[in-house]
Amino acid sequence: MRRKLVDEALDEAKAIGLRNILALRGDPPRDKEYRLDTEDGEEERDVEANNEVFLWAVDLVRYIRHRHGNYFCIGVATYPEGHADESHPAEQSPEHDLPYLIEKTKAGADFLMTQLFYDLNAYSKFEKMLREHESGVFKDIPIIPGLMPIQNYQILKRTTVLSHCKIPSALLEKLDPIKADDEAVKQVGINTLTEIIQGIKAIKSKRPRGFQFYTLNLEKVVSALLKNNDLIPPGTDDGEYAIEESTVAMDGVNGTANPAPEDASYLRISSKPSQSRRPSSVSSNRLTTSHRSSSPANATQLATNQSITTVSREATWDDFPNGRFGDARSPAFGTPTSYSLSSLPCTPAQARLLWGEPTTTAAITSLFTAHLAGHSPHLLPWSDESSDLSPETALIRPHLTALTEHRNWWTIASQPAVDGVPSTNAVHGWGPPGGFVFQKPFVEFFLSNSDWEDVLRPHLQRAGARGEASWYAGNALGAVETSEPAAAVHSVTWGSFKGKEIATATMVEEMSFRTWCEEAFGRWEQWARCCRDGRARRFLRDCYDGTWLVNVIGHGYAHEEGERLWEILREARGGSGRKS
């Protein structure tokens, strides 16, 4: 980040009365990670020039202190289980991080905020290590534990993979039998975090305890935790100032106190509405995809919004952890799956091992066909993590394989039609027992520009006119075409449960499709940059430029009606326009 942008951000914060700053390095530029040789005049960006003096968080802390003195209260990140840059670290250790944390603290940090964790024992050892460290720099500094409430099983699994947070085996044993029932998962999460909070409050401390909640813009579980753990003192004064001259408040929830420096006047932070601070939340990028079905029971990243089964009118934010196929109008849209837009689910070296360096259409089709057959690679660029295909996918595997092998239409998301199966069904079921679930079929795939323009688009226009299917299509340039009006929202997975309103778990609509297109095409570019062979890079960039991403929804959910979607696609006349 350039110094000018940092200056502008700090000046704006100052102008509106914001004084608490969390100084993070953020993701390293992707160019630095790939470290590829230049070819054909290509030039990698100069990382140091781009970041100027801000290569590390400590550089940012020093700069803020140098330029603004004690005006800002600065926090820095820390990791109870160790920090790791790579997607799949061989090892991570809090002890390894210590020299860097000491440096950040000595540079001017006022408080430490931790990465999320679920292992109370690991946190207790971590805090003890800091408090007793021979340097003495951590003796009195506030340490704010970062806690992420458990909204559903898949969000938990994906986020802990990305953050390198370990899930204790005892917690997994509780969650695995109920992973398709979001209400039950939430309750286990509330109980687990309550135990963690109470355990941390029991650790002796010279100052009040505070907590940072990564809310994902979903308030109900957080509200339950605040109530269960008495984290909001009765009779809280909502007066003009949120901070007294002798304390620093890190967050409106956590109430952490910090001794005032010599110039205590800088600590006054107005809590008037015009200068109020927004609730803290973890970065909420969209839930991304792998080639799986969208059944919530199967916890599939690409095509599910894993909603809870109660639609509550009392929710002031949203009861649904909206993902790739969620409602983009919701403030909770986009659960965290990556810390960088369009980042691949593995390192460049692993990408080369998994997918090679393809230079032909046939090579890519072979990768997709093998993946559909359950063979290696078990991970594709549009996947979230390596795992077996969903049992749902097996039911429509012949259709998907035919599109891939015979048309070179590369499928990345799909689901079959489901007509009122019990919510406890081993393949399709989700939600609490005693309910019934339904699905419309859909499929999402890449195809060549010529196949879209000359073959599929005119065919889908006719199918849409007959009311048999709806479709969305987009390309790397940001163009989006659709059969639907802009406000249309298609519920493609829903459930009926006793005593509850109809719950929609998966939906398709234009805004979320546009967002996904940007990321899906970005992964072509990221894949290209993993390749050392210039021919492979050029070929994958041709795929980026020369394809459309299409999502087609069938409108029947009874078995016979559900098959109509696949018939429509088979009836599209004309061969693949891809070069092999």
RODO-2510 file (C-alpha; in nm, 4 decimals, decimal comma):
residues 580
     n   res          X          Y          Z
     1     m     0,0000     0,0000     0,0000
     2     r     0,1440     0,3353    -0,1006
     3     r     0,2262     0,5968     0,1596
     4     k    -0,0172     0,8427     0,0020
     5     l    -0,3087     0,6017     0,0543
     6     v    -0,2039     0,5389     0,4140
     7     d    -0,1852     0,9131     0,4778
     8     e    -0,5284     0,9669     0,3269
     9     a    -0,6816     0,6864     0,5352
    10     l    -0,5274     0,8161     0,8587
    11     d    -0,6265     1,1752     0,7857
    12     e    -0,9833     1,0671     0,7162
    13     a    -0,9923     0,8663     1,0395
    14     k    -0,8686     1,1708     1,2260
    15     a    -1,1297     1,3935     1,0638
    16     i    -1,4201     1,1748     1,1770
    17     g    -1,2815     1,1081     1,5246
    18     l    -1,1561     0,7511     1,4858
    19     r    -0,8549     0,6831     1,7073
    20     n    -0,8337     0,3064     1,7449
    21     i    -0,6307     0,1574     1,4580
    22     l    -0,5554    -0,2102     1,3973
    23     a    -0,2320    -0,2109     1,1964
    24     l    -0,2118    -0,5197     0,9752
    25     r     0,0247    -0,6131     0,6970
    26     g    -0,2525    -0,7874     0,5054
    27     d    -0,1879    -1,0345     0,2262
    28     p     0,1474    -1,0121     0,0485
    29     p     0,1100    -0,9079    -0,3166
    30     r     0,0439    -1,2134    -0,5317
    31     d     0,3388    -1,1227    -0,7551
    32     k     0,5789    -1,1803    -0,4693
    33     e     0,4283    -1,5216    -0,3984
    34     y     0,4580    -1,6463    -0,7562
    35     r     0,8205    -1,5324    -0,8101
    36     l     0,8040    -1,6151    -1,1817
    37     d     1,0662    -1,5305    -1,4418
    38     t     0,9587    -1,2613    -1,6874
    39     e     0,8961    -1,3619    -2,0444
    40     d     0,8069    -1,1871    -2,3726
    41     g     0,8465    -0,8444    -2,2165
    42     e     0,6285    -0,9237    -1,9147
    43     e     0,7407    -0,7450    -1,5991
    44     e     0,6572    -0,8390    -1,2440
    45     r     0,5582    -0,5469    -1,0285
    46     d     0,8222    -0,4049    -0,8021
    47     v     0,6829    -0,5065    -0,4646
    48     e     0,9027    -0,2758    -0,2617
    49     a     0,8202     0,0226    -0,4817
    50     n     0,4510    -0,0558    -0,4597
    51     n     0,4548    -0,0844    -0,0820
    52     e     0,7207     0,1815    -0,0230
    53     v     0,7946     0,1715     0,3524
    54     f     0,5097    -0,0682     0,4406
    55     l     0,6383    -0,4180     0,3758
    56     w     0,5489    -0,5342     0,7284
    57     a     0,3025    -0,4358     0,9987
    58     v     0,5861    -0,3015     1,2134
    59     d     0,6647    -0,0498     0,9375
    60     l     0,3083     0,0755     0,9513
    61     v     0,3141     0,1015     1,3326
    62     r     0,6376     0,3020     1,3229
    63     y     0,5036     0,5299     1,0526
    64     i     0,1780     0,6046     1,2386
    65     r     0,3697     0,6828     1,5567
    66     h     0,6227     0,8984     1,3693
    67     r     0,3608     1,0992     1,1827
    68     h     0,0813     1,1192     1,4416
    69     g     0,2520     1,0724     1,7773
    70     n     0,0130     0,9446     2,0409
    71     y    -0,3039     1,0532     1,8641
    72     f    -0,3949     0,6980     1,7607
    73     c    -0,4316     0,3923     1,9821
    74     i    -0,2641     0,1196     1,7742
    75     g    -0,3339    -0,2516     1,7860
    76     v    -0,1431    -0,5328     1,6177
    77     a    -0,2341    -0,8909     1,5336
    78     t    -0,1053    -1,1969     1,7104
    79     y    -0,1586    -1,5705     1,6704
    80     p    -0,2162    -1,8054     1,9675
    81     e    -0,1409    -2,1078     1,7485
    82     g     0,1270    -1,9450     1,5329
    83     h     0,1174    -1,7523     1,2074
    84     a     0,1570    -1,9029     0,8612
    85     d     0,1670    -1,7303     0,5241
    86     e     0,1277    -2,0362     0,3044
    87     s    -0,2014    -2,2054     0,2281
    88     h    -0,0790    -2,5365     0,3708
    89     p     0,2015    -2,4681     0,6223
    90     a     0,4196    -2,7547     0,7312
    91     e     0,4352    -2,6114     1,0819
    92     q     0,3488    -2,3003     1,2763
    93     s     0,4595    -2,1910     1,6194
    94     p     0,3846    -1,8979     1,8536
    95     e     0,7469    -1,9142     1,9671
    96     h     0,8634    -1,8539     1,6104
    97     d     0,6467    -1,5408     1,5940
    98     l     0,7750    -1,3901     1,9186
    99     p     1,0615    -1,1757     1,7816
   100     y     0,8255    -1,0127     1,5327
   101     l     0,5582    -0,9517     1,7951
   102     i     0,8167    -0,7970     2,0290
   103     e     0,9298    -0,5691     1,7480
   104     k     0,5740    -0,4566     1,6726
   105     t     0,5026    -0,3950     2,0388
   106     k     0,8199    -0,1941     2,0952
   107     a     0,7428     0,0086     1,7814
   108     g     0,4364     0,1506     1,9531
   109     a     0,1523    -0,0998     1,9756
   110     d    -0,1010    -0,0270     2,2498
   111     f    -0,2893    -0,3577     2,2391
   112     l    -0,2748    -0,7054     2,0851
   113     m    -0,5683    -0,8685     1,9069
   114     t    -0,5572    -1,2404     1,8353
   115     q    -0,6536    -1,4519     1,5394
   116     l    -0,9572    -1,6719     1,5982
   117     f    -0,9072    -1,9931     1,7961
   118     y    -1,1147    -2,2717     1,9543
   119     d    -0,8509    -2,4283     2,1781
   120     l    -0,8679    -2,2711     2,5248
   121     n    -0,5581    -2,4561     2,6399
   122     a    -0,3557    -2,3180     2,3472
   123     y    -0,4689    -1,9642     2,4266
   124     s    -0,3928    -1,9995     2,7990
   125     k    -0,0374    -2,1164     2,7236
   126     f     0,0043    -1,8358     2,4733
   127     e    -0,1007    -1,5617     2,7145
   128     k     0,1159    -1,7096     2,9908
   129     m     0,4145    -1,7138     2,7534
   130     l     0,3644    -1,3453     2,6698
   131     r     0,3062    -1,2259     3,0243
   132     e     0,6142    -1,4066     3,1531
   133     h     0,8442    -1,3216     2,8626
   134     e     1,1837    -1,1968     2,9727
   135     s     1,1580    -0,8837     2,7560
   136     g     0,8770    -0,7529     2,9772
   137     v     0,7030    -0,5837     2,6823
   138     f     0,3872    -0,7905     2,7264
   139     k     0,3561    -0,7593     3,1020
   140     d     0,0766    -0,5011     3,0999
   141     i    -0,0357    -0,4655     2,7394
   142     p    -0,4045    -0,5541     2,6764
   143     i    -0,4470    -0,8842     2,4929
   144     i    -0,7864    -0,9137     2,3243
   145     p    -0,8878    -1,2696     2,2281
   146     g    -1,0487    -1,2971     1,8824
   147     l    -1,3491    -1,5280     1,8773
   148     m    -1,5556    -1,6352     1,5772
   149     p    -1,9021    -1,7658     1,6651
   150     i    -1,9894    -2,0880     1,4859
   151     q    -2,2636    -2,0083     1,2330
   152     n    -2,2594    -2,3389     1,0471
   153     y    -2,0344    -2,6368     0,9947
   154     q    -1,8997    -2,5474     0,6523
   155     i    -1,8098    -2,1886     0,7418
   156     l    -1,6238    -2,3234     1,0443
   157     k    -1,4285    -2,5773     0,8376
   158     r    -1,3407    -2,3353     0,5603
   159     t    -1,2425    -2,0448     0,7835
   160     t    -1,0226    -2,2567     1,0071
   161     v    -0,8417    -2,3922     0,6999
   162     l    -0,7722    -2,0401     0,5752
   163     s    -0,6677    -1,9062     0,9149
   164     h    -0,4706    -2,2212     1,0097
   165     c    -0,6774    -2,2467     1,3264
   166     k    -0,7012    -2,5935     1,4772
   167     i    -1,0398    -2,7415     1,5676
   168     p    -1,0107    -2,9582     1,8823
   169     s    -1,1126    -3,3180     1,8231
   170     a    -1,3691    -3,2979     2,1049
   171     l    -1,5472    -3,0141     1,9217
   172     l    -1,5464    -3,2023     1,5913
   173     e    -1,6943    -3,5076     1,7649
   174     k    -1,9863    -3,2927     1,8786
   175     l    -2,0369    -3,1273     1,5407
   176     d    -1,9952    -3,4121     1,2924
   177     p    -2,3229    -3,5931     1,3778
   178     i    -2,5261    -3,2690     1,3477
   179     k    -2,3377    -3,0829     1,0721
   180     a    -2,6458    -3,0651     0,8453
   181     d    -2,8585    -2,9019     1,1188
   182     d    -2,7485    -2,5393     1,1495
   183     e    -2,9598    -2,4702     1,4556
   184     a    -2,7946    -2,7557     1,6450
   185     v    -2,4503    -2,6478     1,5197
   186     k    -2,5103    -2,2923     1,6396
   187     q    -2,6089    -2,4169     1,9847
   188     v    -2,2949    -2,6295     2,0147
   189     g    -2,0993    -2,3228     1,9042
   190     i    -2,2614    -2,1054     2,1697
   191     n    -2,1827    -2,3615     2,4396
   192     t    -1,8239    -2,4004     2,3169
   193     l    -1,7478    -2,0288     2,3038
   194     t    -1,9158    -1,9777     2,6401
   195     e    -1,6723    -2,2302     2,7878
   196     i    -1,3819    -2,0505     2,6204
   197     i    -1,4950    -1,7076     2,7419
   198     q    -1,5446    -1,8303     3,0965
   199     g    -1,2062    -2,0032     3,0858
   200     i    -1,0342    -1,6828     2,9739
   201     k    -1,2160    -1,4751     3,2358
   202     a    -1,0806    -1,7173     3,4965
   203     i    -0,7204    -1,6389     3,3965
   204     k    -0,5796    -1,3873     3,6417
   205     s    -0,5391    -1,0433     3,4890
   206     k    -0,4468    -0,6983     3,6170
   207     r    -0,7050    -0,5349     3,3925
   208     p    -1,0611    -0,5922     3,2705
   209     r    -1,1088    -0,8663     3,0149
   210     g    -1,2190    -0,7825     2,6598
   211     f    -1,3174    -0,9896     2,3583
   212     q    -1,3270    -0,9309     1,9832
   213     f    -1,6051    -1,1114     1,7967
   214     y    -1,5714    -1,1875     1,4262
   215     t    -1,9436    -1,1573     1,3580
   216     l    -1,9692    -1,2267     0,9819
   217     n    -2,2480    -0,9672     1,0038
   218     l    -2,4674    -1,2238     1,1821
   219     e    -2,5832    -1,1026     1,5182
   220     k    -2,7943    -1,3677     1,6884
   221     v    -2,5182    -1,5985     1,8087
   222     v    -2,3116    -1,2996     1,9209
   223     s    -2,6102    -1,1629     2,1122
   224     a    -2,6534    -1,4978     2,2862
   225     l    -2,2860    -1,5021     2,3829
   226     l    -2,2987    -1,1491     2,5205
   227     k    -2,6022    -1,2381     2,7296
   228     n    -2,4756    -1,5774     2,8484
   229     n    -2,1423    -1,4341     2,9605
   230     d    -2,2610    -1,1024     3,1103
   231     l    -2,0374    -0,9074     2,8717
   232     i    -2,2616    -0,6007     2,8665
   233     p    -2,2663    -0,4462     3,2141
   234     p    -2,6126    -0,3432     3,3380
   235     g    -2,6839     0,0270     3,3217
   236     t    -2,4141     0,1028     3,0632
   237     d    -2,3910     0,4807     3,0215
   238     d    -2,4395     0,5922     2,6609
   239     g    -2,3078     0,9367     2,7321
   240     e    -2,1113     1,1723     2,5126
   241     y    -1,7764     0,9941     2,5527
   242     a    -1,7006     0,6266     2,5103
   243     i    -1,3550     0,6672     2,6657
   244     e    -1,2631     0,8272     2,9921
   245     e    -0,9346     1,0099     3,0264
   246     s    -0,7797     0,7166     3,2088
   247     t    -0,8789     0,4380     2,9695
   248     v    -0,8781     0,3300     2,6084
   249     a    -1,1771     0,1333     2,4748
   250     m    -1,0797    -0,1113     2,2045
   251     d    -1,4341    -0,1949     2,1024
   252     g    -1,7832    -0,1071     2,2134
   253     v    -1,8253    -0,4675     2,3301
   254     n    -1,5033    -0,5628     2,4958
   255     g    -1,4460    -0,2798     2,7406
   256     t    -1,0693    -0,3292     2,7608
   257     a    -0,8876    -0,0719     2,9680
   258     n    -0,5402     0,0683     2,9050
   259     p    -0,3462     0,3060     3,1348
   260     a    -0,3379     0,6584     3,0005
   261     p    -0,0103     0,7914     2,8601
   262     e     0,1335     1,1193     2,9731
   263     d    -0,0882     1,3138     2,7310
   264     a    -0,4257     1,1696     2,8253
   265     s    -0,6283     1,4153     2,6222
   266     y    -0,5870     1,2085     2,3041
   267     l    -0,7945     0,9302     2,4544
   268     r    -1,1302     1,0994     2,4282
   269     i    -1,3363     0,9358     2,1550
   270     s    -1,6770     1,0794     2,0808
   271     s    -1,9649     0,8320     2,0720
   272     k    -2,2044     1,0741     1,9089
   273     p    -2,3871     0,9180     1,6110
   274     s    -2,1989     1,1263     1,3568
   275     q    -1,8713     0,9808     1,4827
   276     s    -1,9773     0,6338     1,5873
   277     r    -1,7684     0,3307     1,5060
   278     r    -1,8970     0,0358     1,3082
   279     p    -1,9142    -0,3076     1,4719
   280     s    -1,6043    -0,5143     1,4132
   281     s    -1,6335    -0,8062     1,1780
   282     v    -1,4053    -1,0383     0,9896
   283     s    -1,3511    -0,9761     0,6190
   284     s    -1,6502    -1,1285     0,4458
   285     n    -1,5549    -1,2320     0,0968
   286     r    -1,7985    -1,4610    -0,0783
   287     l    -1,8228    -1,8303    -0,0244
   288     t    -1,6416    -1,9774    -0,3208
   289     t    -1,6772    -2,2940    -0,5135
   290     s    -1,5713    -2,6457    -0,5870
   291     h    -1,7421    -2,8883    -0,8220
   292     r    -1,9971    -3,0173    -0,5791
   293     s    -2,3703    -3,0094    -0,5478
   294     s    -2,5369    -2,7441    -0,3385
   295     s    -2,6939    -2,9714    -0,0795
   296     p    -2,6540    -2,8188     0,2679
   297     a    -2,6342    -3,1703     0,4054
   298     n    -2,3144    -3,2229     0,2150
   299     a    -2,1602    -2,8920     0,3211
   300     t    -2,0603    -2,7990    -0,0318
   301     q    -1,8676    -2,4769    -0,0685
   302     l    -1,9604    -2,3788    -0,4199
   303     a    -2,3293    -2,4019    -0,4224
   304     t    -2,4673    -2,3597    -0,0764
   305     n    -2,5689    -2,0916     0,1613
   306     q    -2,6045    -2,3327     0,4573
   307     s    -2,8793    -2,1233     0,6082
   308     i    -3,0341    -2,1982     0,9412
   309     t    -3,3898    -2,3155     0,9187
   310     t    -3,5629    -2,0365     1,1056
   311     v    -3,6454    -1,7137     0,9269
   312     s    -3,6852    -1,4758     1,2168
   313     r    -3,8530    -1,1390     1,1852
   314     e    -3,6662    -1,0286     1,4966
   315     a    -3,3242    -1,0489     1,3315
   316     t    -3,1853    -0,6987     1,2900
   317     w    -2,9101    -0,8066     1,0527
   318     d    -2,9692    -1,1465     0,8998
   319     d    -3,0169    -1,5038     1,0126
   320     f    -2,8492    -1,6432     0,7037
   321     p    -2,4746    -1,6833     0,6453
   322     n    -2,5022    -1,5911     0,2794
   323     g    -2,2493    -1,7481     0,0479
   324     r    -2,1829    -1,7988    -0,3216
   325     f    -2,5514    -1,8804    -0,3742
   326     g    -2,6897    -1,6459    -0,1083
   327     d    -2,8782    -1,3193    -0,1236
   328     a    -2,6367    -1,0418    -0,2240
   329     r    -2,8758    -0,7834    -0,0802
   330     s    -2,8139    -0,9163     0,2689
   331     p    -2,5570    -0,7435     0,4934
   332     a    -2,4245    -1,0916     0,5662
   333     f    -2,3611    -1,1697     0,1987
   334     g    -2,0289    -1,3355     0,1435
   335     t    -1,8853    -1,5565     0,4118
   336     p    -1,5095    -1,5522     0,4499
   337     t    -1,3297    -1,8005     0,2364
   338     s    -1,0224    -1,6195     0,1346
   339     y    -0,8286    -1,3135     0,2360
   340     s    -0,7642    -1,2090    -0,1257
   341     l    -1,0067    -1,1782    -0,4125
   342     s    -0,9659    -1,4571    -0,6687
   343     s    -0,6958    -1,6435    -0,4772
   344     l    -0,6461    -2,0112    -0,5536
   345     p    -0,7055    -2,2774    -0,2872
   346     c    -0,3391    -2,3812    -0,2865
   347     t     0,0114    -2,2475    -0,3357
   348     p     0,1632    -2,2008    -0,6846
   349     a     0,3920    -2,5017    -0,6339
   350     q     0,0971    -2,7198    -0,5374
   351     a    -0,1016    -2,5872    -0,8338
   352     r     0,1690    -2,7062    -1,0714
   353     l     0,1715    -3,0501    -0,9070
   354     l    -0,2082    -3,0833    -0,9137
   355     w    -0,2930    -2,9423    -1,2562
   356     g     0,0345    -2,9372    -1,4458
   357     e     0,0848    -2,6622    -1,7032
   358     p    -0,1840    -2,7226    -1,9670
   359     t    -0,1471    -2,5866    -2,3178
   360     t    -0,4548    -2,7438    -2,4832
   361     t    -0,8296    -2,7637    -2,4356
   362     a    -0,7998    -3,1423    -2,4187
   363     a    -0,5650    -3,1157    -2,1205
   364     i    -0,8113    -2,9061    -1,9218
   365     t    -1,1046    -3,1258    -2,0202
   366     s    -0,9036    -3,4240    -1,8948
   367     l    -0,8565    -3,2561    -1,5558
   368     f    -1,2296    -3,1879    -1,5204
   369     t    -1,3262    -3,5372    -1,6365
   370     a    -1,0889    -3,7009    -1,3884
   371     h    -1,2226    -3,4805    -1,1107
   372     l    -1,5821    -3,5796    -1,1931
   373     a    -1,4828    -3,9460    -1,1932
   374     g    -1,3491    -3,9095    -0,8387
   375     h    -0,9860    -3,9389    -0,9443
   376     s    -0,6959    -3,6967    -0,9007
   377     p    -0,7039    -3,4021    -0,8970
   378     h    -0,9502    -3,3856    -0,6070
   379     l    -0,8996    -3,0093    -0,6066
   380     l    -0,9618    -2,7685    -0,8971
   381     p    -0,8896    -2,3944    -0,9220
   382     w    -1,2567    -2,3270    -0,8373
   383     s    -1,2536    -2,5562    -0,5338
   384     d    -1,2253    -2,4516    -0,1727
   385     e    -1,0507    -2,7565    -0,0373
   386     s    -0,9684    -3,1086    -0,1426
   387     s    -1,2430    -3,3583    -0,0694
   388     d    -1,4473    -3,6279    -0,2358
   389     l    -1,7332    -3,5265    -0,4619
   390     s    -2,0714    -3,4940    -0,2981
   391     p    -2,2988    -3,7997    -0,3094
   392     e    -2,5421    -3,5719    -0,4942
   393     t    -2,2931    -3,5314    -0,7759
   394     a    -2,2916    -3,9070    -0,8353
   395     l    -2,6619    -3,8874    -0,9198
   396     i    -2,5993    -3,6484    -1,2097
   397     r    -2,2414    -3,7504    -1,2925
   398     p    -2,3364    -3,8892    -1,6384
   399     h    -2,4910    -3,5538    -1,7356
   400     l    -2,1907    -3,3562    -1,6109
   401     t    -1,9422    -3,5917    -1,7748
   402     a    -2,1252    -3,5665    -2,1080
   403     l    -2,1113    -3,1861    -2,1007
   404     t    -1,7404    -3,1970    -2,0162
   405     e    -1,6205    -3,4742    -2,2480
   406     h    -1,8420    -3,4152    -2,5522
   407     r    -1,8814    -3,0375    -2,5429
   408     n    -1,5737    -2,9153    -2,3536
   409     w    -1,8157    -2,7324    -2,1240
   410     w    -1,6282    -2,7331    -1,7937
   411     t    -1,8754    -2,7720    -1,5060
   412     i    -1,7942    -2,6214    -1,1671
   413     a    -2,1290    -2,6295    -0,9793
   414     s    -2,4480    -2,8319    -0,9994
   415     q    -2,7320    -2,9977    -0,8152
   416     p    -3,0077    -3,2454    -0,9058
   417     a    -3,3818    -3,2003    -0,8645
   418     v    -3,5223    -3,3098    -0,5264
   419     d    -3,8925    -3,3422    -0,4521
   420     g    -3,9731    -3,3342    -0,0818
   421     v    -3,7313    -3,5858     0,0681
   422     p    -3,7048    -3,6025     0,4484
   423     s    -3,4605    -3,3581     0,6031
   424     t    -3,2764    -3,6552     0,7534
   425     n    -3,2063    -3,8044     0,4084
   426     a    -2,8433    -3,9142     0,3953
   427     v    -2,7791    -3,7557     0,0545
   428     h    -3,0036    -3,4493     0,0266
   429     g    -3,1165    -3,3815     0,3823
   430     w    -3,0416    -3,0700     0,5881
   431     g    -3,1992    -2,8807     0,8757
   432     p    -3,3706    -3,0246     1,1848
   433     p    -3,5429    -3,3641     1,1809
   434     g    -3,9051    -3,3874     1,0720
   435     g    -3,8760    -3,1527     0,7746
   436     f    -3,8824    -3,1912     0,3974
   437     v    -3,6397    -3,0447     0,1444
   438     f    -3,6759    -2,9505    -0,2225
   439     q    -3,4352    -2,8548    -0,5013
   440     k    -3,4529    -2,7222    -0,8533
   441     p    -3,1710    -2,8522    -1,0733
   442     f    -2,9013    -2,6194    -1,1987
   443     v    -2,5556    -2,6383    -1,3501
   444     e    -2,2781    -2,3830    -1,3915
   445     f    -1,9953    -2,4167    -1,6439
   446     f    -1,7402    -2,2417    -1,8646
   447     l    -1,7749    -2,2609    -2,2418
   448     s    -1,6057    -2,0926    -2,5367
   449     n    -1,7164    -1,7571    -2,6748
   450     s    -1,8268    -1,9167    -3,0001
   451     d    -2,0239    -2,1928    -2,8253
   452     w    -2,2034    -1,9314    -2,6209
   453     e    -2,2783    -1,6908    -2,9022
   454     d    -2,3571    -1,9406    -3,1798
   455     v    -2,4926    -2,2453    -2,9967
   456     l    -2,6117    -2,2105    -2,6383
   457     r    -2,7414    -1,8531    -2,6105
   458     p    -2,9975    -1,8799    -2,8932
   459     h    -3,1056    -2,2220    -2,7640
   460     l    -3,1507    -2,0953    -2,4059
   461     q    -3,3421    -1,7929    -2,5308
   462     r    -3,5961    -2,0298    -2,6835
   463     a    -3,6082    -2,2458    -2,3680
   464     g    -3,6524    -1,9340    -2,1554
   465     a    -3,9394    -1,8147    -2,3736
   466     r    -4,1125    -2,1475    -2,3051
   467     g    -4,0621    -2,1034    -1,9300
   468     e    -3,8478    -2,4165    -1,9010
   469     a    -3,5239    -2,2585    -1,7805
   470     s    -3,3613    -1,9385    -1,6585
   471     w    -2,9998    -1,8451    -1,7155
   472     y    -2,7202    -1,6047    -1,6278
   473     a    -2,3996    -1,5656    -1,8312
   474     g    -2,0924    -1,3484    -1,7806
   475     n    -1,7406    -1,3005    -1,9125
   476     a    -1,4079    -1,1623    -1,7951
   477     l    -1,4863    -0,8149    -1,9294
   478     g    -1,7744    -0,7809    -1,6846
   479     a    -2,0521    -0,8317    -1,9400
   480     v    -2,3553    -1,0131    -1,7961
   481     e    -2,6508    -1,1442    -1,9960
   482     t    -2,9609    -1,3024    -1,8462
   483     s    -3,3108    -1,4174    -1,9228
   484     e    -3,4338    -1,2543    -1,6038
   485     p    -3,5282    -0,9037    -1,4836
   486     a    -3,2686    -0,7412    -1,2579
   487     a    -3,4724    -0,7954    -0,9399
   488     a    -3,5350    -1,1676    -0,9998
   489     v    -3,4289    -1,4088    -0,7248
   490     h    -3,4452    -1,7850    -0,7816
   491     s    -3,4809    -2,0098    -0,4782
   492     v    -3,3279    -2,3402    -0,5860
   493     t    -3,3019    -2,5133    -0,2474
   494     w    -3,5672    -2,4729     0,0196
   495     g    -3,7110    -2,6622     0,3146
   496     s    -4,0333    -2,6946     0,5099
   497     f    -3,9968    -2,7614     0,8823
   498     k    -4,2498    -2,8029     1,1598
   499     g    -4,3472    -2,4761     1,3236
   500     k    -4,1301    -2,2683     1,0911
   501     e    -4,1669    -2,0608     0,7804
   502     i    -4,0270    -2,1897     0,4522
   503     a    -3,6449    -2,1684     0,4668
   504     t    -3,4444    -2,0903     0,1538
   505     a    -3,0934    -2,2353     0,1660
   506     t    -2,9732    -2,1702    -0,1892
   507     m    -3,0639    -1,8956    -0,4319
   508     v    -2,9375    -1,7606    -0,7619
   509     e    -2,9692    -1,3951    -0,8620
   510     e    -2,7880    -1,1406    -1,0735
   511     m    -2,5923    -0,9454    -0,8137
   512     s    -2,4277    -1,2501    -0,6565
   513     f    -2,3634    -1,3963    -1,0032
   514     r    -2,1819    -1,0788    -1,1079
   515     t    -1,9691    -1,0944    -0,7946
   516     w    -1,8855    -1,4583    -0,8528
   517     c    -1,7954    -1,3974    -1,2183
   518     e    -1,5223    -1,1570    -1,1120
   519     e    -1,3707    -1,4145    -0,8809
   520     a    -1,4212    -1,7143    -1,1107
   521     f    -1,2433    -1,5462    -1,4012
   522     g    -0,9774    -1,4131    -1,1667
   523     r    -0,8843    -1,7718    -1,0889
   524     w    -0,7950    -1,8321    -1,4538
   525     e    -0,5463    -1,5466    -1,4256
   526     q    -0,4114    -1,6740    -1,0931
   527     w    -0,3695    -2,0220    -1,2396
   528     a    -0,1823    -1,8774    -1,5376
   529     r     0,0605    -1,7013    -1,3090
   530     c     0,1425    -2,0277    -1,1330
   531     c     0,2828    -2,1708    -1,4580
   532     r     0,6521    -2,1493    -1,5414
   533     d     0,5931    -2,2445    -1,9052
   534     g     0,5102    -1,9328    -2,1057
   535     r     0,2920    -2,1356    -2,3448
   536     a     0,0737    -2,2515    -2,0556
   537     r     0,0445    -1,8966    -1,9226
   538     r    -0,0662    -1,7697    -2,2617
   539     f    -0,3131    -2,0561    -2,3079
   540     l    -0,4778    -2,0050    -1,9675
   541     r    -0,5043    -1,6324    -2,0345
   542     d    -0,6717    -1,7193    -2,3640
   543     c    -0,9220    -1,9213    -2,1580
   544     y    -0,9721    -1,6144    -1,9381
   545     d    -1,0413    -1,3977    -2,2433
   546     g    -1,2201    -1,6559    -2,4554
   547     t    -1,4850    -1,8113    -2,2302
   548     w    -1,8215    -1,7338    -2,0737
   549     l    -1,9450    -1,8594    -1,7372
   550     v    -2,3076    -1,9749    -1,7625
   551     n    -2,5541    -2,0784    -1,4917
   552     v    -2,8688    -2,2565    -1,6128
   553     i    -3,1629    -2,3278    -1,3788
   554     g    -3,4355    -2,5815    -1,4541
   555     h    -3,7767    -2,5004    -1,3104
   556     g    -3,9009    -2,8485    -1,2314
   557     y    -3,8212    -3,0258    -0,9055
   558     a    -4,0186    -3,3471    -0,9516
   559     h    -3,7864    -3,6162    -1,0888
   560     e    -3,9274    -3,6196    -1,4434
   561     e    -3,9364    -3,2395    -1,4592
   562     g    -3,5844    -3,2177    -1,3149
   563     e    -3,4470    -3,4239    -1,6036
   564     r    -3,5689    -3,1603    -1,8477
   565     l    -3,2710    -2,9335    -1,7692
   566     w    -3,0261    -3,1918    -1,8993
   567     e    -3,2403    -3,2566    -2,2063
   568     i    -3,2343    -2,8844    -2,2873
   569     l    -2,8558    -2,8787    -2,2770
   570     r    -2,8261    -3,1941    -2,4881
   571     e    -3,0593    -3,0435    -2,7469
   572     a    -2,8318    -2,7440    -2,8054
   573     r    -2,6946    -2,8049    -3,1548
   574     g    -2,3352    -2,7523    -3,2622
   575     g    -1,9914    -2,8672    -3,1529
   576     s    -1,7360    -2,7033    -2,9274
   577     g    -1,5707    -2,3938    -3,0637
   578     r    -1,2594    -2,4482    -2,8545
   579     k    -0,9277    -2,5158    -3,0113
   580     s    -0,7585    -2,8294    -2,8841
***
